[in-house]
Amino acid sequence: MADNQVVTKPAGRALLTAVESAQLRKDIPLLKSGDTVRLQVKVVEGNKERLQPFEGVVIRLRGASVNRNFTVRRITNGVGVERTFLVNSPRIDKIEVLRHARVRRKQLYYLRGLTGKAARLKELRPLSAKQLAAKEAAKADAANK
């Protein structure tokens, strides 16, 4: 080089991070254990491709970055079916979070042994405008005392 310009290359971990960040999807909602989700999964049949819905409860989240995956469980004809999906997979067209549930664990393996009403999770509902206003007023009153 004529002007002795030093070219620095990202080394090791920085290079991996740069490559992985290009693979991450931006349209993924925040997922937590206990959420009921509906996925649109791309299924290839011969030379045709179609979308197949898969709806169930997220029972496991693991991994990080590009390797992050989650397991969804649903009951079909009385048989429990679990599928594991990579969060950033191009095979997943869309993820919709239908419900949030209050759970105290990260891995909900205990749902495998439960059936019927016992397998239900306590739903978390978003607060209405009135409830939010009342909560803020209560906070303000507590701060003033």
N, C-alpha and C positions, 0 to 999 in steps of 0.2 A: 504494500500500500504506500502510495506516494506521501501522504501526510501523516503516516504512522497512527492512523485511527484504529483504536482497539475495538474489535467486535466481540461483544459478550453474548454468550449463548445461555439460555436457561438450562440449569443442570439438575439432574436427578428429579427430586420431588416437584420442583417448579415446572419442569417440562411435562410431567404427568398431569399436574393440575391444569396446565394450559390446554392439553389435549382433552381431558375429561370435561372441562367447562364448556367446550364446544358441543359436547354430546348431551348436555342437560336440557330438559324441556322446560319452558317457561309457563306452560298452560296447566300445570298440575296443581290442584287445590291442596290445602293443608289436610293431611290424613292423620287420623289417630285411631288407636285400638277402640273398638266398639262402634265405630261409624258404620252406618249402612250405606253402601255405595252401589251405583249402577255403572258398569263398565260397558263400553262398546269395543269389542275385541274383533280385530280383523282375522277372518278365517279364510284360508286358501283352499279351494276345492278344484283340483285340476288346474285349469288356466284362469278360473274365475276367482274373484275375491269379494267377500261380503262381510257385513258387520253382524256380529252376534252379541246380543245383550247378556250380561252376567251380573246378577244382583245378589248381594249377600252382605254379611257382617265381616268387617276387617278383624281378624283374630290375631294377627301377628304383623309387626313391622320390624324389619332388620336391615342392617347394612347402612351405608352412607354414600353420598355422592352418586356416581354412576351405578354402583352396585346395590342401591337401595331397592328393596323389594317388600311386598306385602302379600299376605295370604287372605283370601276371601272364602268364607264358608256359607253355603246355602243348603237348604233341605229340598231335595227334588224327589217327589214320589215316595216320601218317607225315608230316603237315603241321604245321608250327609255327603256333600260334594265340596271338596276344597281345591282351590286353584291358587297357585303362586304366580304373581306377575312382577316383572321388573317395572319400577315406576317410570323410568325413562325409555321404555321400550317403544319402538315404532309400531308394534303390533296393537298397541292400545290407542284407539282413536280418541276416546273421550272418557273422562272420569267425572261422575256427578256424585256429590255427597248428598244423600237424601235425609239422613237423620244423624244426630250425634247422641251418644249414650254416655251415662256416667259410669265409668269403670275404674277400678282401683288397681288394675294390673296392666302390664304392657302386653303380655301374652295371654290370650283368653282360651287356653287349651281346655279348661274345665267345661266349656260349652259342648265339647264332643260327647260328654257323658250325659247331657241333659236333653230332654225332649219336651215338646209342648210348651205350656205356660212357664215351666221352670227355666226354659232357655231364653226367656225374654230379658232384655236389658232395660234399665231405667232411662227413659228418653230425656235429654236436655233440650229444653225449648228456649228459643231466644226471648229476651225480655221485650215486652211491648213498650211503647213510648210512655205510657202512664207509669208502668213499673220502673222504668229507668229514671223518670222524674222523681218518683217517690224515694228511690234509692239515693239519688243525689241530694235530695232535701235532708234525708236522714244523716248522710255524711256531713253535710254543712252544719246541721244542728249539733252533731257530736263534736265537730271541730270548734264550735263557738262555746261549748261548755268547759 
